[in-house]
Amino acid sequence: MSDRETGTVKWFNDAKGFGFISRENGPDVFVHFRAIVGTGFRSLQEGQKVTFKVVQGQKGLQAEEVQLA
């Protein structure tokens, strides 16, 4: 599960620092602001295309190394 995937940001809550990404193949995955590659304030906008890796987290699948596509 370490290959990069492409998806679309389903929603992201700046105040809480997390959201979900709709994958092209598979169920939606959780994304936390710490998983977004960048410096400063890290956020995502609904509808943005992103690439990411899917990993098994404590509560299920989650996105890591999230970058704008």
MODELLER restraints for C-alpha pairs under 7 A, 6 or more apart:
rsr = mdl.restraints
at = mdl.atoms
rsr.add(forms.Gaussian(group=physical.xy_distance, feature=features.Distance(at['CA:1:A'], at['CA:54:A']), mean=6.07, stdev=0.5))
rsr.add(forms.Gaussian(group=physical.xy_distance, feature=features.Distance(at['CA:1:A'], at['CA:55:A']), mean=6.54, stdev=0.5))
rsr.add(forms.Gaussian(group=physical.xy_distance, feature=features.Distance(at['CA:2:A'], at['CA:53:A']), mean=5.75, stdev=0.5))
rsr.add(forms.Gaussian(group=physical.xy_distance, feature=features.Distance(at['CA:2:A'], at['CA:54:A']), mean=6.42, stdev=0.5))
rsr.add(forms.Gaussian(group=physical.xy_distance, feature=features.Distance(at['CA:3:A'], at['CA:53:A']), mean=6.04, stdev=0.5))
rsr.add(forms.Gaussian(group=physical.xy_distance, feature=features.Distance(at['CA:4:A'], at['CA:51:A']), mean=6.34, stdev=0.5))
rsr.add(forms.Gaussian(group=physical.xy_distance, feature=features.Distance(at['CA:4:A'], at['CA:52:A']), mean=5.21, stdev=0.5))
rsr.add(forms.Gaussian(group=physical.xy_distance, feature=features.Distance(at['CA:4:A'], at['CA:53:A']), mean=4.68, stdev=0.5))
rsr.add(forms.Gaussian(group=physical.xy_distance, feature=features.Distance(at['CA:5:A'], at['CA:51:A']), mean=5.44, stdev=0.5))
rsr.add(forms.Gaussian(group=physical.xy_distance, feature=features.Distance(at['CA:5:A'], at['CA:52:A']), mean=5.41, stdev=0.5))
rsr.add(forms.Gaussian(group=physical.xy_distance, feature=features.Distance(at['CA:5:A'], at['CA:53:A']), mean=6.12, stdev=0.5))
rsr.add(forms.Gaussian(group=physical.xy_distance, feature=features.Distance(at['CA:6:A'], at['CA:23:A']), mean=6.50, stdev=0.5))
rsr.add(forms.Gaussian(group=physical.xy_distance, feature=features.Distance(at['CA:6:A'], at['CA:24:A']), mean=6.45, stdev=0.5))
rsr.add(forms.Gaussian(group=physical.xy_distance, feature=features.Distance(at['CA:6:A'], at['CA:50:A']), mean=5.71, stdev=0.5))
rsr.add(forms.Gaussian(group=physical.xy_distance, feature=features.Distance(at['CA:6:A'], at['CA:51:A']), mean=4.42, stdev=0.5))
rsr.add(forms.Gaussian(group=physical.xy_distance, feature=features.Distance(at['CA:6:A'], at['CA:52:A']), mean=6.52, stdev=0.5))
rsr.add(forms.Gaussian(group=physical.xy_distance, feature=features.Distance(at['CA:7:A'], at['CA:21:A']), mean=6.22, stdev=0.5))
rsr.add(forms.Gaussian(group=physical.xy_distance, feature=features.Distance(at['CA:7:A'], at['CA:22:A']), mean=5.44, stdev=0.5))
rsr.add(forms.Gaussian(group=physical.xy_distance, feature=features.Distance(at['CA:7:A'], at['CA:23:A']), mean=4.42, stdev=0.5))
rsr.add(forms.Gaussian(group=physical.xy_distance, feature=features.Distance(at['CA:7:A'], at['CA:24:A']), mean=5.54, stdev=0.5))
rsr.add(forms.Gaussian(group=physical.xy_distance, feature=features.Distance(at['CA:7:A'], at['CA:49:A']), mean=5.78, stdev=0.5))
rsr.add(forms.Gaussian(group=physical.xy_distance, feature=features.Distance(at['CA:7:A'], at['CA:50:A']), mean=5.48, stdev=0.5))
rsr.add(forms.Gaussian(group=physical.xy_distance, feature=features.Distance(at['CA:7:A'], at['CA:51:A']), mean=6.35, stdev=0.5))
rsr.add(forms.Gaussian(group=physical.xy_distance, feature=features.Distance(at['CA:8:A'], at['CA:21:A']), mean=5.55, stdev=0.5))
rsr.add(forms.Gaussian(group=physical.xy_distance, feature=features.Distance(at['CA:8:A'], at['CA:22:A']), mean=5.21, stdev=0.5))
rsr.add(forms.Gaussian(group=physical.xy_distance, feature=features.Distance(at['CA:8:A'], at['CA:23:A']), mean=6.69, stdev=0.5))
rsr.add(forms.Gaussian(group=physical.xy_distance, feature=features.Distance(at['CA:8:A'], at['CA:47:A']), mean=5.60, stdev=0.5))
rsr.add(forms.Gaussian(group=physical.xy_distance, feature=features.Distance(at['CA:8:A'], at['CA:48:A']), mean=5.53, stdev=0.5))
rsr.add(forms.Gaussian(group=physical.xy_distance, feature=features.Distance(at['CA:8:A'], at['CA:49:A']), mean=4.59, stdev=0.5))
rsr.add(forms.Gaussian(group=physical.xy_distance, feature=features.Distance(at['CA:8:A'], at['CA:50:A']), mean=6.02, stdev=0.5))
rsr.add(forms.Gaussian(group=physical.xy_distance, feature=features.Distance(at['CA:9:A'], at['CA:20:A']), mean=6.26, stdev=0.5))
rsr.add(forms.Gaussian(group=physical.xy_distance, feature=features.Distance(at['CA:9:A'], at['CA:21:A']), mean=4.41, stdev=0.5))
rsr.add(forms.Gaussian(group=physical.xy_distance, feature=features.Distance(at['CA:9:A'], at['CA:22:A']), mean=6.15, stdev=0.5))
rsr.add(forms.Gaussian(group=physical.xy_distance, feature=features.Distance(at['CA:9:A'], at['CA:45:A']), mean=6.62, stdev=0.5))
rsr.add(forms.Gaussian(group=physical.xy_distance, feature=features.Distance(at['CA:9:A'], at['CA:46:A']), mean=5.03, stdev=0.5))
rsr.add(forms.Gaussian(group=physical.xy_distance, feature=features.Distance(at['CA:9:A'], at['CA:47:A']), mean=5.12, stdev=0.5))
rsr.add(forms.Gaussian(group=physical.xy_distance, feature=features.Distance(at['CA:9:A'], at['CA:48:A']), mean=5.38, stdev=0.5))
rsr.add(forms.Gaussian(group=physical.xy_distance, feature=features.Distance(at['CA:9:A'], at['CA:49:A']), mean=6.57, stdev=0.5))
rsr.add(forms.Gaussian(group=physical.xy_distance, feature=features.Distance(at['CA:10:A'], at['CA:20:A']), mean=5.49, stdev=0.5))
rsr.add(forms.Gaussian(group=physical.xy_distance, feature=features.Distance(at['CA:10:A'], at['CA:21:A']), mean=5.13, stdev=0.5))
rsr.add(forms.Gaussian(group=physical.xy_distance, feature=features.Distance(at['CA:10:A'], at['CA:22:A']), mean=5.74, stdev=0.5))
rsr.add(forms.Gaussian(group=physical.xy_distance, feature=features.Distance(at['CA:10:A'], at['CA:46:A']), mean=5.53, stdev=0.5))
rsr.add(forms.Gaussian(group=physical.xy_distance, feature=features.Distance(at['CA:10:A'], at['CA:47:A']), mean=6.37, stdev=0.5))
rsr.add(forms.Gaussian(group=physical.xy_distance, feature=features.Distance(at['CA:11:A'], at['CA:19:A']), mean=5.37, stdev=0.5))
rsr.add(forms.Gaussian(group=physical.xy_distance, feature=features.Distance(at['CA:11:A'], at['CA:20:A']), mean=5.67, stdev=0.5))
rsr.add(forms.Gaussian(group=physical.xy_distance, feature=features.Distance(at['CA:11:A'], at['CA:45:A']), mean=6.97, stdev=0.5))
rsr.add(forms.Gaussian(group=physical.xy_distance, feature=features.Distance(at['CA:11:A'], at['CA:46:A']), mean=4.94, stdev=0.5))
rsr.add(forms.Gaussian(group=physical.xy_distance, feature=features.Distance(at['CA:12:A'], at['CA:18:A']), mean=5.63, stdev=0.5))
rsr.add(forms.Gaussian(group=physical.xy_distance, feature=features.Distance(at['CA:12:A'], at['CA:19:A']), mean=3.98, stdev=0.5))
rsr.add(forms.Gaussian(group=physical.xy_distance, feature=features.Distance(at['CA:12:A'], at['CA:20:A']), mean=6.49, stdev=0.5))
rsr.add(forms.Gaussian(group=physical.xy_distance, feature=features.Distance(at['CA:12:A'], at['CA:44:A']), mean=6.04, stdev=0.5))
rsr.add(forms.Gaussian(group=physical.xy_distance, feature=features.Distance(at['CA:12:A'], at['CA:45:A']), mean=6.40, stdev=0.5))
rsr.add(forms.Gaussian(group=physical.xy_distance, feature=features.Distance(at['CA:12:A'], at['CA:46:A']), mean=6.59, stdev=0.5))
rsr.add(forms.Gaussian(group=physical.xy_distance, feature=features.Distance(at['CA:13:A'], at['CA:19:A']), mean=5.95, stdev=0.5))
rsr.add(forms.Gaussian(group=physical.xy_distance, feature=features.Distance(at['CA:14:A'], at['CA:43:A']), mean=6.41, stdev=0.5))
rsr.add(forms.Gaussian(group=physical.xy_distance, feature=features.Distance(at['CA:17:A'], at['CA:32:A']), mean=5.97, stdev=0.5))
rsr.add(forms.Gaussian(group=physical.xy_distance, feature=features.Distance(at['CA:17:A'], at['CA:33:A']), mean=5.19, stdev=0.5))
rsr.add(forms.Gaussian(group=physical.xy_distance, feature=features.Distance(at['CA:18:A'], at['CA:31:A']), mean=5.56, stdev=0.5))
rsr.add(forms.Gaussian(group=physical.xy_distance, feature=features.Distance(at['CA:18:A'], at['CA:32:A']), mean=4.33, stdev=0.5))
rsr.add(forms.Gaussian(group=physical.xy_distance, feature=features.Distance(at['CA:18:A'], at['CA:33:A']), mean=5.76, stdev=0.5))
rsr.add(forms.Gaussian(group=physical.xy_distance, feature=features.Distance(at['CA:19:A'], at['CA:30:A']), mean=5.96, stdev=0.5))
rsr.add(forms.Gaussian(group=physical.xy_distance, feature=features.Distance(at['CA:19:A'], at['CA:31:A']), mean=5.34, stdev=0.5))
rsr.add(forms.Gaussian(group=physical.xy_distance, feature=features.Distance(at['CA:19:A'], at['CA:32:A']), mean=6.65, stdev=0.5))
rsr.add(forms.Gaussian(group=physical.xy_distance, feature=features.Distance(at['CA:20:A'], at['CA:28:A']), mean=6.36, stdev=0.5))
rsr.add(forms.Gaussian(group=physical.xy_distance, feature=features.Distance(at['CA:20:A'], at['CA:29:A']), mean=5.49, stdev=0.5))
rsr.add(forms.Gaussian(group=physical.xy_distance, feature=features.Distance(at['CA:20:A'], at['CA:30:A']), mean=4.58, stdev=0.5))
rsr.add(forms.Gaussian(group=physical.xy_distance, feature=features.Distance(at['CA:20:A'], at['CA:31:A']), mean=5.50, stdev=0.5))
rsr.add(forms.Gaussian(group=physical.xy_distance, feature=features.Distance(at['CA:21:A'], at['CA:28:A']), mean=5.52, stdev=0.5))
rsr.add(forms.Gaussian(group=physical.xy_distance, feature=features.Distance(at['CA:21:A'], at['CA:29:A']), mean=5.34, stdev=0.5))
rsr.add(forms.Gaussian(group=physical.xy_distance, feature=features.Distance(at['CA:21:A'], at['CA:30:A']), mean=6.52, stdev=0.5))
rsr.add(forms.Gaussian(group=physical.xy_distance, feature=features.Distance(at['CA:21:A'], at['CA:31:A']), mean=6.87, stdev=0.5))
rsr.add(forms.Gaussian(group=physical.xy_distance, feature=features.Distance(at['CA:22:A'], at['CA:28:A']), mean=4.53, stdev=0.5))
rsr.add(forms.Gaussian(group=physical.xy_distance, feature=features.Distance(at['CA:22:A'], at['CA:29:A']), mean=6.68, stdev=0.5))
rsr.add(forms.Gaussian(group=physical.xy_distance, feature=features.Distance(at['CA:29:A'], at['CA:61:A']), mean=5.77, stdev=0.5))
rsr.add(forms.Gaussian(group=physical.xy_distance, feature=features.Distance(at['CA:29:A'], at['CA:62:A']), mean=5.01, stdev=0.5))
rsr.add(forms.Gaussian(group=physical.xy_distance, feature=features.Distance(at['CA:29:A'], at['CA:63:A']), mean=6.13, stdev=0.5))
rsr.add(forms.Gaussian(group=physical.xy_distance, feature=features.Distance(at['CA:30:A'], at['CA:61:A']), mean=6.73, stdev=0.5))
rsr.add(forms.Gaussian(group=physical.xy_distance, feature=features.Distance(at['CA:30:A'], at['CA:62:A']), mean=4.59, stdev=0.5))
rsr.add(forms.Gaussian(group=physical.xy_distance, feature=features.Distance(at['CA:30:A'], at['CA:63:A']), mean=6.08, stdev=0.5))
rsr.add(forms.Gaussian(group=physical.xy_distance, feature=features.Distance(at['CA:31:A'], at['CA:62:A']), mean=5.83, stdev=0.5))
rsr.add(forms.Gaussian(group=physical.xy_distance, feature=features.Distance(at['CA:31:A'], at['CA:63:A']), mean=5.16, stdev=0.5))
rsr.add(forms.Gaussian(group=physical.xy_distance, feature=features.Distance(at['CA:33:A'], at['CA:42:A']), mean=5.91, stdev=0.5))
rsr.add(forms.Gaussian(group=physical.xy_distance, feature=features.Distance(at['CA:33:A'], at['CA:43:A']), mean=6.29, stdev=0.5))
rsr.add(forms.Gaussian(group=physical.xy_distance, feature=features.Distance(at['CA:35:A'], at['CA:63:A']), mean=6.82, stdev=0.5))
rsr.add(forms.Gaussian(group=physical.xy_distance, feature=features.Distance(at['CA:35:A'], at['CA:64:A']), mean=4.76, stdev=0.5))
rsr.add(forms.Gaussian(group=physical.xy_distance, feature=features.Distance(at['CA:35:A'], at['CA:65:A']), mean=5.37, stdev=0.5))
rsr.add(forms.Gaussian(group=physical.xy_distance, feature=features.Distance(at['CA:35:A'], at['CA:66:A']), mean=5.86, stdev=0.5))
rsr.add(forms.Gaussian(group=physical.xy_distance, feature=features.Distance(at['CA:36:A'], at['CA:42:A']), mean=6.28, stdev=0.5))
rsr.add(forms.Gaussian(group=physical.xy_distance, feature=features.Distance(at['CA:36:A'], at['CA:65:A']), mean=5.86, stdev=0.5))
rsr.add(forms.Gaussian(group=physical.xy_distance, feature=features.Distance(at['CA:36:A'], at['CA:66:A']), mean=4.58, stdev=0.5))
rsr.add(forms.Gaussian(group=physical.xy_distance, feature=features.Distance(at['CA:36:A'], at['CA:67:A']), mean=6.32, stdev=0.5))
rsr.add(forms.Gaussian(group=physical.xy_distance, feature=features.Distance(at['CA:37:A'], at['CA:65:A']), mean=5.74, stdev=0.5))
rsr.add(forms.Gaussian(group=physical.xy_distance, feature=features.Distance(at['CA:37:A'], at['CA:66:A']), mean=5.71, stdev=0.5))
rsr.add(forms.Gaussian(group=physical.xy_distance, feature=features.Distance(at['CA:37:A'], at['CA:67:A']), mean=5.76, stdev=0.5))
rsr.add(forms.Gaussian(group=physical.xy_distance, feature=features.Distance(at['CA:49:A'], at['CA:68:A']), mean=6.09, stdev=0.5))
rsr.add(forms.Gaussian(group=physical.xy_distance, feature=features.Distance(at['CA:49:A'], at['CA:69:A']), mean=5.36, stdev=0.5))
rsr.add(forms.Gaussian(group=physical.xy_distance, feature=features.Distance(at['CA:50:A'], at['CA:66:A']), mean=6.56, stdev=0.5))
rsr.add(forms.Gaussian(group=physical.xy_distance, feature=features.Distance(at['CA:50:A'], at['CA:67:A']), mean=5.47, stdev=0.5))
rsr.add(forms.Gaussian(group=physical.xy_distance, feature=features.Distance(at['CA:50:A'], at['CA:68:A']), mean=4.34, stdev=0.5))
rsr.add(forms.Gaussian(group=physical.xy_distance, feature=features.Distance(at['CA:50:A'], at['CA:69:A']), mean=4.48, stdev=0.5))
rsr.add(forms.Gaussian(group=physical.xy_distance, feature=features.Distance(at['CA:51:A'], at['CA:66:A']), mean=5.77, stdev=0.5))
rsr.add(forms.Gaussian(group=physical.xy_distance, feature=features.Distance(at['CA:51:A'], at['CA:67:A']), mean=5.37, stdev=0.5))
rsr.add(forms.Gaussian(group=physical.xy_distance, feature=features.Distance(at['CA:51:A'], at['CA:68:A']), mean=6.24, stdev=0.5))
rsr.add(forms.Gaussian(group=physical.xy_distance, feature=features.Distance(at['CA:51:A'], at['CA:69:A']), mean=5.50, stdev=0.5))
rsr.add(forms.Gaussian(group=physical.xy_distance, feature=features.Distance(at['CA:52:A'], at['CA:63:A']), mean=5.98, stdev=0.5))
rsr.add(forms.Gaussian(group=physical.xy_distance, feature=features.Distance(at['CA:52:A'], at['CA:64:A']), mean=5.81, stdev=0.5))
rsr.add(forms.Gaussian(group=physical.xy_distance, feature=features.Distance(at['CA:52:A'], at['CA:65:A']), mean=5.42, stdev=0.5))
rsr.add(forms.Gaussian(group=physical.xy_distance, feature=features.Distance(at['CA:52:A'], at['CA:66:A']), mean=4.46, stdev=0.5))
rsr.add(forms.Gaussian(group=physical.xy_distance, feature=features.Distance(at['CA:52:A'], at['CA:67:A']), mean=6.43, stdev=0.5))
rsr.add(forms.Gaussian(group=physical.xy_distance, feature=features.Distance(at['CA:53:A'], at['CA:63:A']), mean=5.61, stdev=0.5))
rsr.add(forms.Gaussian(group=physical.xy_distance, feature=features.Distance(at['CA:53:A'], at['CA:64:A']), mean=5.17, stdev=0.5))
rsr.add(forms.Gaussian(group=physical.xy_distance, feature=features.Distance(at['CA:53:A'], at['CA:65:A']), mean=6.17, stdev=0.5))
rsr.add(forms.Gaussian(group=physical.xy_distance, feature=features.Distance(at['CA:54:A'], at['CA:61:A']), mean=6.46, stdev=0.5))
rsr.add(forms.Gaussian(group=physical.xy_distance, feature=features.Distance(at['CA:54:A'], at['CA:62:A']), mean=5.63, stdev=0.5))
rsr.add(forms.Gaussian(group=physical.xy_distance, feature=features.Distance(at['CA:54:A'], at['CA:63:A']), mean=4.76, stdev=0.5))
rsr.add(forms.Gaussian(group=physical.xy_distance, feature=features.Distance(at['CA:54:A'], at['CA:64:A']), mean=6.23, stdev=0.5))
rsr.add(forms.Gaussian(group=physical.xy_distance, feature=features.Distance(at['CA:55:A'], at['CA:61:A']), mean=5.67, stdev=0.5))
rsr.add(forms.Gaussian(group=physical.xy_distance, feature=features.Distance(at['CA:55:A'], at['CA:62:A']), mean=5.52, stdev=0.5))
rsr.add(forms.Gaussian(group=physical.xy_distance, feature=features.Distance(at['CA:55:A'], at['CA:63:A']), mean=6.34, stdev=0.5))
rsr.add(forms.Gaussian(group=physical.xy_distance, feature=features.Distance(at['CA:55:A'], at['CA:64:A']), mean=6.92, stdev=0.5))
rsr.add(forms.Gaussian(group=physical.xy_distance, feature=features.Distance(at['CA:56:A'], at['CA:62:A']), mean=6.24, stdev=0.5))
